[in-house]
Amino acid sequence: MTGYSHQKDDVLKRLRRIEGQVRGLQRMVENDTYCIDVLTQVSAATRALQSFALALLDEHMACCVAEAIAGGGEDAEEKVREASAAIARLVRS
């Protein structure tokens, strides 16, 4: 089970909105839109992806990691290591 299972429709809706933003960027380039306007939209799409990633990480910590910690053992340690690595990747991006 995934942490976002209970709100999968909302997660997919959010991803479709981000996909729409990226397709909008493609149209802007196809239409020779002014560079600064394209960059503004790139910034908005980037923020949307970052926000999505943080929400997904929050769900993962609250569900998957919390359940593993409650169970204890090596699984708990592995889930914490995975979460830590995911946070490091997000910070570097």
C-alpha positions, 0 to 999 in steps of 0.5 A, a space after each residue: 500500500 502507498 501513502 497516497 492510496 486514499 487520495 489517488 484521484 487528487 494526486 493524479 489530478 495534480 499531476 495532470 495539471 503539471 503535465 498541462 503546464 509542461 505542454 503549455 511550455 512546449 506551445 510557448 516555444 513552438 509559438 516563439 514566445 518571449 524568453 522571459 515569459 517562457 522562463 516565468 512558466 518554467 519557474 511555475 512548473 518547477 514550483 508545482 513539481 516541488 510542491 507535489 514532491 513535498 506533499 508526497 514525501 509528507 504522505 510517505 513519512 506519515 504512512 509508510 515510514 510511521 508504519 514501519 517504525 511502529 513495526 520496528 526492526 530492519 524494515 523501520 531502519 530501511 524506510 528511514 534511510 530511504 526517506 533520508 535519501 529522498 530528502 537529500 535528492 530533493 534538496 539537491 534538485 
